[in-house]
Amino acid sequence: MTRRPLALLALSTGRQSDALIQRALSWATESGGDLVAAFIIDSRVPERVAAQLADSGFVGEQPSEEFLRALLAEYQDGAREAIARVEAAARARDVSVESVVTVGDLADACLALIDQRSADRVLLMRQDRSALSRFLFGSAVDDVVRRAPCPVEVLDDGGGETAP
């Protein structure tokens, strides 16, 4: 039996759009393939948010573990809502979709899912950031493009395609 093509749709808090979801569903429809919809919660985001809130005086100098857990739970709720939208859109187009919510580094989590699921394509979104920011802090998307063993399709924040 021949294996159906599989695409990984990688979403995260700052990397999701209807255009990206529709592109992934179109790929699955056109190729006769399946979709893994993964929402990756960047493990550093709750800590960064807490640090900004502390700097602004909204929380104490050292946010409690309970606060960080509550913040992470809020991100997980948002992830489940985003995945539910993908699942509904996939059902409407008769596309088979497997859903995953995970916490970790975006690039590492994407690459692990590509390997685990033997993905044939990855679709993800590039956040609108300056070239200086990408130079100073790196780019998880660029890391995935460089290291992925399959084609990576990248949509920019405006919905336009930036990589094949």
GUNU-206112 format. One line per 5 residues: number of its first residue (from 1); for each residue z, x, y of N, C-alpha, C. Coordinates in Angstrom, 1 decimal, padded with zeros to 4 digits. Last residue first. Example, Ala and Ser with C-alpha at 12.3 -4.5 7.8 and 13.67 -1.06 7.14 Angstrom:
2
2	007.1,012.8,-002.2,007.1,013.7,-001.1,007.9,012.9,000.0 | 007.8,013.2,-005.7,007.8,012.3,-004.5,007.8,013.2,-003.3
***
This chain:
164
164	-001.6,009.9,028.4,-002.3,009.2,027.3,-001.4,008.9,026.2 | 000.3,009.0,031.4,000.0,010.0,030.3,-000.7,009.2,029.2 | 000.6,007.1,033.2,000.6,008.4,033.7,000.3,009.4,032.6 | -000.3,003.8,034.3,-000.2,004.7,033.2,-000.3,006.2,033.8 | 001.8,001.8,036.5,000.6,002.5,036.2,000.8,003.6,035.1
159	004.2,000.7,037.2,003.5,000.1,036.1,002.2,000.8,035.7 | 005.8,002.1,039.0,004.9,001.0,039.5,004.1,000.3,038.5 | 007.0,004.1,037.4,007.8,002.9,037.9,007.0,001.8,038.5 | 004.4,004.8,034.9,005.3,005.1,036.0,006.0,003.9,036.5 | 004.4,005.0,031.4,004.0,004.2,032.6,005.0,004.7,033.7
154	003.2,007.0,028.9,004.1,006.9,029.9,003.6,006.1,031.1 | 002.9,007.5,025.5,002.3,006.8,026.6,003.4,006.5,027.7 | 002.5,010.1,023.3,003.5,009.4,024.2,002.7,008.8,025.3 | 001.5,010.8,019.9,001.2,010.5,021.3,002.3,009.7,022.0 | 004.0,012.8,018.1,003.0,011.8,018.2,002.6,011.5,019.7
149	006.1,014.5,018.1,005.0,014.8,017.2,003.9,013.8,017.2 | 007.5,015.5,021.3,007.2,014.4,020.3,006.0,014.8,019.4 | 007.9,017.4,023.3,008.4,017.6,021.9,008.0,016.6,020.9 | 006.7,016.6,025.7,006.5,018.0,025.2,006.8,018.1,023.7 | 007.6,014.0,026.0,006.2,014.2,026.0,005.9,015.6,025.3
144	010.4,014.4,026.2,009.8,013.7,025.1,008.3,014.0,024.9 | 010.4,015.9,028.6,011.0,016.5,027.4,010.4,015.8,026.1 | 009.5,014.0,030.4,008.7,015.2,030.1,009.1,015.9,028.9 | 011.7,012.3,030.2,010.4,011.8,029.8,009.5,013.0,029.5 | 013.8,013.8,031.3,013.9,013.4,029.9,012.5,012.9,029.3
139	013.5,016.4,033.4,013.0,015.1,033.1,013.0,014.8,031.6 | 015.6,018.3,035.7,014.8,018.1,034.5,014.3,016.6,034.4 | 016.9,018.8,038.0,017.6,018.2,037.0,016.9,017.9,035.7 | 015.0,020.2,039.7,016.4,020.6,039.6,017.2,020.1,038.4 | 012.5,018.9,039.2,012.7,020.4,039.0,014.1,020.8,038.8
134	013.1,016.3,039.8,012.7,016.6,038.4,012.9,018.1,038.2 | 013.8,016.6,042.5,014.8,016.1,041.6,014.4,016.5,040.1 | 011.3,017.5,043.5,012.4,018.4,043.6,013.5,017.9,042.6 | 009.7,015.2,043.1,009.4,016.4,042.3,010.6,017.4,042.3 | 011.8,012.2,043.0,011.0,013.3,043.7,010.8,014.4,042.7
129	011.2,009.4,040.9,012.0,010.4,041.4,011.2,011.5,042.1 | 011.0,006.6,039.2,010.5,007.1,040.4,011.5,008.1,041.0 | 010.9,007.1,035.7,011.6,006.6,036.9,011.0,007.3,038.1 | 008.6,006.2,033.3,009.1,007.3,034.1,009.7,006.7,035.4 | 008.9,004.6,030.1,008.6,004.5,031.6,009.3,005.7,032.3
124	007.1,004.7,027.0,008.3,004.7,027.8,007.9,004.7,029.3 | 006.1,004.6,023.7,005.8,004.0,025.0,007.1,004.0,025.8 | 004.8,006.5,021.1,006.0,006.2,021.9,005.5,005.6,023.2 | 003.4,006.3,017.8,003.2,006.3,019.3,004.6,006.0,019.9 | 004.2,006.3,015.3,002.9,006.8,015.5,002.6,006.9,017.0
119	007.4,007.2,013.8,006.6,006.5,014.8,005.2,007.2,015.0 | 009.3,007.4,011.7,007.9,007.9,011.6,007.0,007.2,012.5 | 011.9,006.8,012.1,011.0,005.7,011.8,009.6,006.1,011.6 | 013.1,009.4,012.5,013.7,008.4,011.5,012.7,007.3,011.1 | 011.4,010.4,014.6,011.6,011.1,013.3,012.0,010.1,012.2
114	011.9,008.6,016.7,010.5,009.0,016.3,010.5,009.5,014.9 | 014.7,008.9,016.9,014.1,007.6,016.4,012.6,007.8,016.0 | 014.9,011.5,017.9,015.5,011.2,016.6,014.9,009.9,016.0 | 013.5,011.2,020.3,013.0,012.1,019.3,013.6,011.8,017.9 | 015.3,009.4,021.6,013.9,009.1,021.4,013.3,009.9,020.2
109	017.6,011.0,021.7,017.6,009.7,021.0,016.2,009.3,020.7 | 016.8,013.1,023.4,017.2,013.4,022.0,017.2,012.1,021.2 | 016.1,011.7,025.8,015.1,012.5,025.0,015.6,012.7,023.6 | 018.6,010.4,026.4,017.4,009.7,026.3,016.4,010.5,025.4 | 021.7,010.9,024.8,020.7,011.5,025.7,019.3,010.8,025.4
104	023.3,007.7,024.0,023.0,009.2,023.9,022.1,009.7,024.9 | 023.6,004.8,022.1,024.1,005.6,023.3,023.8,007.0,023.0 | 021.4,002.1,021.2,022.1,003.3,020.9,022.6,004.0,022.2 | 020.0,-000.6,019.6,020.7,-000.2,020.8,021.5,001.0,020.5 | 017.0,-001.8,018.3,018.0,-000.7,018.2,018.6,-000.6,019.6
99	014.9,-004.0,016.4,015.6,-003.7,017.6,016.8,-002.7,017.3 | 011.6,-004.4,015.3,013.0,-004.0,014.9,013.7,-003.6,016.2 | 009.1,-006.8,015.2,009.9,-005.9,016.0,011.2,-005.7,015.3 | 005.8,-008.0,014.8,007.1,-007.6,014.1,007.8,-006.6,014.9 | 004.3,-010.4,016.7,004.5,-009.0,016.5,005.8,-008.8,015.8
94	003.5,-012.9,017.8,003.5,-012.7,016.4,003.5,-011.2,016.0 | 004.0,-013.4,020.4,002.7,-012.7,020.1,002.6,-012.4,018.6 | 006.5,-014.5,020.4,005.4,-015.3,021.0,004.0,-014.7,020.7 | 007.9,-012.3,019.3,007.7,-013.6,018.5,006.6,-014.4,019.1 | 007.8,-010.6,021.6,007.2,-010.2,020.3,006.9,-011.5,019.4
89	009.4,-012.1,023.4,008.0,-011.8,023.7,007.2,-011.4,022.5 | 011.8,-012.0,022.1,011.2,-013.3,022.4,009.7,-013.1,022.6 | 012.3,-009.2,022.0,012.2,-009.9,020.7,011.5,-011.3,021.0 | 012.5,-008.6,024.7,011.5,-008.0,024.0,011.2,-008.8,022.7 | 014.9,-010.1,025.3,013.6,-010.4,026.0,012.4,-009.9,025.2
84	016.7,-008.7,023.7,016.4,-010.2,023.4,015.1,-010.6,024.1 | 016.8,-006.3,025.0,016.2,-006.4,023.7,015.9,-007.8,023.3 | 018.1,-007.1,027.4,016.7,-006.6,027.5,016.1,-006.6,026.1 | 020.6,-007.9,026.3,019.7,-008.9,027.0,018.3,-008.4,027.1 | 021.5,-005.5,025.3,021.2,-006.6,024.3,020.4,-007.7,025.0
79	021.8,-004.1,027.7,020.8,-003.6,026.7,020.5,-004.7,025.7 | 023.8,-005.5,028.9,022.5,-005.4,029.5,021.4,-005.0,028.6 | 025.9,-004.9,027.1,025.5,-006.3,027.3,024.1,-006.3,027.9 | 026.0,-002.1,027.5,025.6,-002.6,026.2,025.2,-004.1,026.3 | 027.0,-002.0,030.1,025.7,-001.5,029.9,025.1,-002.0,028.5
74	029.5,-003.1,029.6,028.6,-003.8,030.5,027.2,-003.3,030.3 | 030.6,-001.2,028.0,030.4,-002.5,027.5,029.4,-003.3,028.3 | 030.8,000.9,029.9,029.9,001.1,028.8,029.6,-000.3,028.1 | 032.8,-000.3,031.5,031.5,000.0,032.1,030.5,000.2,031.0 | 034.9,-000.3,029.6,034.4,-001.6,030.2,033.1,-001.4,030.8
69	035.3,002.4,029.2,034.9,001.5,028.1,034.3,000.2,028.6 | 036.1,003.2,031.8,034.9,003.7,031.2,034.4,002.9,030.0 | 038.5,001.8,031.9,037.5,001.5,032.9,036.1,002.0,032.3 | 039.9,003.0,029.8,039.7,001.6,029.7,038.5,001.2,030.7 | 040.2,005.5,030.8,039.4,005.4,029.6,039.0,003.9,029.5
64	040.2,005.5,034.4,040.8,005.4,033.1,039.8,005.2,032.0 | 039.1,007.9,036.7,039.0,006.6,036.1,039.6,006.6,034.7 | 040.8,009.8,038.9,040.4,009.9,037.5,040.3,008.5,036.9 | 041.2,008.8,041.5,040.5,010.1,041.3,040.0,010.2,039.8 | 040.6,005.2,041.3,041.4,006.4,041.5,040.6,007.7,041.3
59	037.8,003.5,042.9,038.7,003.7,041.8,039.5,005.0,042.1 | 036.7,003.6,045.4,036.8,002.3,044.8,037.7,002.4,043.6 | 036.1,005.9,046.8,037.5,005.4,046.9,037.7,004.0,046.2 | 033.9,007.3,046.4,033.8,006.3,047.4,035.2,005.6,047.6 | 034.5,008.9,044.2,034.2,009.5,045.5,034.2,008.6,046.6
54	034.7,006.8,042.3,035.9,007.6,042.7,035.7,008.3,044.0 | 032.1,006.0,042.1,033.1,005.1,042.6,034.4,005.8,043.0 | 031.0,008.4,041.1,030.6,007.9,042.4,031.6,006.9,043.0 | 032.3,008.5,038.6,032.5,009.6,039.6,032.1,009.1,041.0 | 031.3,006.1,037.4,032.7,006.3,037.7,033.0,007.3,038.7
49	028.6,006.9,037.2,029.0,005.8,038.0,030.5,005.8,038.4 | 028.9,009.1,035.4,028.3,009.3,036.8,028.7,008.2,037.7 | 029.9,007.8,033.2,030.7,008.8,033.8,030.2,009.1,035.2 | 027.7,006.0,032.5,029.1,005.5,032.9,029.9,006.5,033.6 | 025.6,008.1,032.1,025.6,007.1,033.2,027.0,006.5,033.5
44	025.7,009.7,029.8,026.3,010.2,031.0,026.3,009.2,032.2 | 024.4,008.3,027.8,025.8,008.5,027.6,026.5,009.1,028.9 | 022.1,005.9,028.4,022.4,007.3,028.6,023.9,007.5,028.7 | 021.1,003.8,026.0,022.1,003.9,027.1,022.4,005.4,027.2 | 018.2,002.7,024.9,019.0,003.9,024.9,019.9,004.0,026.1
39	016.8,000.4,023.0,017.4,000.5,024.3,018.4,001.7,024.2 | 013.8,000.1,021.3,015.0,000.8,021.3,015.5,000.8,022.8 | 011.9,-001.6,019.2,012.3,-001.7,020.5,013.7,-001.1,020.6 | 009.3,-000.8,017.2,010.7,-000.6,017.3,011.0,-000.6,018.7 | 006.6,-002.7,015.9,007.3,-002.2,017.0,008.7,-002.0,016.8
34	003.5,-002.5,014.0,004.9,-003.0,014.2,005.5,-002.2,015.4 | -000.1,-003.2,014.3,001.1,-002.4,014.0,002.4,-003.2,014.3 | -002.6,-003.8,015.0,-002.1,-004.4,013.8,-000.8,-003.8,013.4 | -003.5,-002.8,017.4,-003.5,-001.8,016.2,-003.1,-002.5,014.9 | -003.2,-005.0,019.1,-004.6,-004.3,018.9,-004.6,-003.4,017.7
29	-000.5,-005.5,018.9,-001.5,-006.5,018.5,-002.8,-005.9,018.2 | 000.7,-003.1,019.8,001.0,-003.6,018.4,000.0,-004.6,018.0 | -000.4,-003.0,022.4,-000.7,-001.9,021.4,-000.5,-002.4,020.0 | 000.8,-005.2,023.4,-000.6,-005.2,023.3,-001.1,-004.1,022.3 | 003.5,-004.5,023.4,003.1,-005.6,022.6,001.5,-005.6,022.4
24	003.4,-002.3,025.2,003.8,-002.1,023.9,003.3,-003.2,022.9 | 002.6,-003.8,027.5,001.8,-002.7,027.0,002.1,-002.4,025.6 | 004.8,-005.4,027.9,003.5,-006.0,027.6,002.6,-005.0,027.0 | 006.8,-003.5,028.5,006.9,-004.3,027.3,005.6,-004.9,026.9 | 005.7,-002.5,030.9,005.9,-001.6,029.8,006.0,-002.4,028.5
19	005.8,-004.8,032.5,004.5,-004.1,032.2,004.6,-003.2,031.0 | 008.5,-005.3,032.7,007.6,-006.3,031.9,006.3,-005.6,031.6 | 010.5,-002.4,032.1,009.7,-003.3,033.0,008.9,-004.2,032.1 | 012.7,000.3,032.3,012.3,-000.9,031.6,011.5,-001.8,032.6 | 014.7,002.5,032.9,013.4,002.6,032.4,013.0,001.4,031.6
14	017.3,002.4,033.6,016.4,002.6,034.7,014.9,002.7,034.2 | 018.4,001.9,031.0,018.9,001.2,032.2,017.8,001.3,033.3 | 015.6,002.0,028.8,017.0,002.4,029.2,017.3,001.7,030.5 | 013.4,001.9,025.9,013.9,001.3,027.2,015.3,002.0,027.5 | 010.7,002.6,024.1,011.9,003.2,024.5,012.3,002.7,025.9
9	009.1,001.6,021.4,009.2,001.2,022.8,010.6,001.6,023.2 | 007.2,003.1,019.0,008.6,003.1,019.6,008.5,002.7,021.0 | 005.0,001.7,016.7,005.2,002.3,018.0,006.7,002.1,018.3 | 003.2,002.2,013.7,004.5,001.9,014.3,004.6,002.5,015.7 | 000.8,000.9,011.4,001.2,001.8,012.5,002.4,001.3,013.1
4	001.7,000.3,007.9,001.2,-000.2,009.2,001.6,000.7,010.3 | 000.7,002.0,005.0,001.8,001.7,006.0,001.1,001.3,007.3 | -000.8,000.6,002.2,-001.0,001.3,003.4,000.2,001.0,004.4 | 000.0,000.8,-001.2,000.0,000.0,000.0,000.0,000.9,001.2
***
